[in-house]
C-alpha cells in the first residue's frame, strides 16, 4: 500500500473498491485504529441512527473508529474535514462508508448517504 504524507502524518491510500470485511469480530479488531471515509456527503450524526446531523464527511476525510453499534461507528475526525468540521469532532456514521487504513471496507447495507 502506498503511503502519502499529509500535514506531517502518514496516511494510507485507500482503493476505490475496497474489499469487504464481514462480521462483528472483524469490526472489533479495528476499533481504535485509523479509518477513512469512502463516499461523499456522508452524515456525521449525534447518535447511532439519530436524526440530528453534526455535519457532512467526504471521501478522504479520516479519523478513528471509537466504538460501534448496529452497523454504526462512533468516529472521531483526525483532521479538519472537507466540509469544515474541526479536527476531533466526534459523531456516528454508517460503518459502510468507512474503510480501514489497510483498505478493507466494512460489509453490510448502506444506512446513510446524501444521495438516496
Backbone torsions as a table, in degrees:
resi	resn	phi	psi	omega
1	UNK	NA	138.8	179.8
2	UNK	-84.2	134.9	176.6
3	UNK	-108.3	140.7	178.8
4	UNK	-121.4	136.5	178.3
5	UNK	-84.2	125.6	177.3
6	UNK	-128.6	118.8	179.3
7	UNK	51.4	39.7	177.1
8	UNK	80.9	2.6	-180.0
9	UNK	-114.9	144.3	175.7
10	UNK	-82.1	128.0	-179.9
11	UNK	-125.3	131.0	-178.9
12	UNK	-76.6	138.8	174.1
13	UNK	-76.9	136.3	-177.7
14	UNK	-110.4	128.4	178.4
15	UNK	-64.1	150.1	-179.8
16	UNK	-60.9	-37.2	179.1
17	UNK	-114.4	81.4	-178.5
18	UNK	-74.1	146.4	179.1
19	UNK	-70.5	140.8	-177.8
20	UNK	-74.1	149.6	173.1
21	UNK	-113.8	125.6	-176.0
22	UNK	-105.1	151.3	169.4
23	UNK	86.7	157.0	-179.2
24	UNK	-66.7	-33.8	-179.0
25	UNK	-65.2	-36.1	177.6
26	UNK	-65.0	-40.1	179.3
27	UNK	-68.8	-43.7	-178.9
28	UNK	-64.5	-25.1	178.6
29	UNK	-70.2	-19.4	-177.2
30	UNK	-108.0	0.2	178.5
31	UNK	-59.2	134.4	179.6
32	UNK	85.0	5.7	177.9
33	UNK	-113.1	168.1	-178.0
34	UNK	-66.7	145.9	176.6
35	UNK	-144.5	159.0	-179.8
36	UNK	-128.2	146.6	177.8
37	UNK	-78.5	132.8	-175.6
38	UNK	-117.8	29.6	177.1
39	UNK	-154.7	165.9	178.5
40	UNK	-105.2	143.3	175.7
41	UNK	74.5	27.7	179.8
42	UNK	-78.9	129.9	-177.7
43	UNK	-78.7	130.5	171.6
44	UNK	-97.6	119.7	-171.0
45	UNK	-111.6	161.7	179.0
46	UNK	-74.7	-23.3	178.6
47	UNK	-146.6	160.8	179.9
48	UNK	-62.8	114.0	179.7
49	UNK	77.2	4.0	-178.3
50	UNK	-72.1	167.0	-177.1
51	UNK	-93.1	-14.6	-179.0
52	UNK	-84.0	122.4	-177.6
53	UNK	-101.2	127.8	176.9
54	UNK	-78.4	-42.1	-177.6
55	UNK	177.1	-169.1	-175.5
56	UNK	-119.6	145.3	177.9
57	UNK	-112.8	149.8	-178.0
58	UNK	-130.2	159.8	-178.2
59	UNK	-47.8	126.9	179.0
60	UNK	99.0	-18.6	172.9
61	UNK	-60.6	140.9	-177.2
62	UNK	-135.6	163.6	179.9
63	UNK	-180.0	-146.3	-174.0
64	UNK	-130.5	137.7	173.6
65	UNK	-85.4	121.1	-176.7
66	UNK	-96.2	-34.2	179.4
67	UNK	-165.1	177.2	177.4
68	UNK	-148.0	155.9	179.6
69	UNK	-159.2	116.2	173.8
70	UNK	56.1	41.8	179.4
71	UNK	87.8	1.6	178.5
72	UNK	-110.8	141.6	178.2
73	UNK	-114.3	132.9	171.7
74	UNK	-79.8	121.4	-167.5
75	UNK	-126.6	133.0	176.9
76	UNK	-115.6	124.8	-179.6
77	UNK	-65.0	136.2	179.3
78	UNK	-90.3	-13.3	179.8
79	UNK	-158.1	170.4	176.8
80	UNK	-55.7	133.4	-178.3
81	UNK	-78.1	164.8	177.7
82	UNK	-60.5	-26.7	179.7
83	UNK	-89.9	-2.4	176.7
84	UNK	101.3	2.4	176.1
85	UNK	-65.8	136.9	-177.4
86	UNK	-71.4	153.6	174.0
87	UNK	-54.2	140.1	179.6
88	UNK	91.8	-9.8	177.2
89	UNK	-60.4	132.0	-177.2
90	UNK	-120.5	138.6	177.6
91	UNK	-167.5	-168.9	-177.4
92	UNK	-111.8	138.0	179.8
93	UNK	-138.6	148.9	175.0
94	UNK	-59.2	128.8	-178.6
95	UNK	-61.0	-22.7	-178.0
96	UNK	-67.2	-16.3	-179.5
97	UNK	-100.0	13.1	178.2
98	UNK	-121.0	147.1	173.3
99	UNK	-129.0	148.2	176.7
100	UNK	-69.4	164.7	-179.8
101	UNK	-63.0	-20.2	178.0
102	UNK	-89.0	6.7	175.4
103	UNK	93.0	-4.7	179.6
104	UNK	-75.3	127.3	-179.8
105	UNK	-99.4	149.6	179.5
106	UNK	-78.7	140.7	-177.4
107	UNK	-90.6	155.4	176.0
108	UNK	130.1	168.0	-178.4
109	UNK	-70.6	145.3	175.7
110	UNK	-70.1	133.0	-179.3
111	UNK	-115.0	-1.1	-177.1
112	UNK	-161.3	129.2	174.9
113	UNK	-163.4	155.2	176.7
114	UNK	-71.2	-35.8	179.9
115	UNK	-94.1	100.9	-178.0
116	UNK	-108.1	NA	NA
